[in-house]
Amino acid sequence: MEKHAATSDRLERLRTDGGHVASTNQPSLPIVHRRLANPAPLGLLSFATGIFLISILGVNARGITTPNVLVGVLMFFGGVCQFISGIMEFVAGNTFGATVFPSYAAFNFSYAMIFIPGTGIIASYTDTASGQLRPEFGQALAMFCWAWFILTVIFTVAAMRSSWVLFLTLFFLDVELLLLAAGYMANSSATLVAANSVGFIVGFFACE
């Protein structure tokens, strides 16, 4: 009897590949050990940081009118780190995360590229005689925002089955992109300030 009890105790204390004690309380549920860390916090924080920086510079906080300081953050934290998060979500089998994180990593990369002189993007919209940006630049930015607005609406619809925090994050991002597109098309500084103000709400919900 003692030998049988010892054997039963030893069987009940079998360990999983990850080193955890195997539980027999619910034998019908498989025991899954996560081998990789959860990539969502890194993806959400890098997303929130990029949106916050774009927004705070968009409202000309502290009198800052040259937004080039955001290039490094958008390229490395908002871009590289968020892309890595998307790849890890792909490995984990999360289709939504594997789609959303790399998409907004691409947004950060593409937005940062606008302000890198070597790309010649801003230079191509600058009037050589006056040195001022042509109105065409604002319309081009509006088209840029419209494209990301449409994509974000798709993500928002898909997030309706997810958590309400994620849904609200994408919903307010829709509002921000819509206002940005309208502001650039109408050349309305007030609308652009309102859009970037909504960006603070987006960053807040992304950190929740």
Buried (B, 14 or more C-beta within 10 A) or exposed (E): EEEEEEEEEEEEEEEEEEEEEEEEEEEEEEBEEEEEEBBBEBBBBBBBBBBBBBBBBBBBEEEEEEBEEBBEBBBBBBBBBBBBBBBBBBEBEBEBBBBBBBBBBBBBBBBBBBBEEEEEBEEEBBEEEEEEEEEEBBBBBBEBBBBBBEBBBEBBEBBEEEEEBBBBBBBBBBBBBBBBBBBBBEEBEEBBBBBBBBBBBBBBBBBE
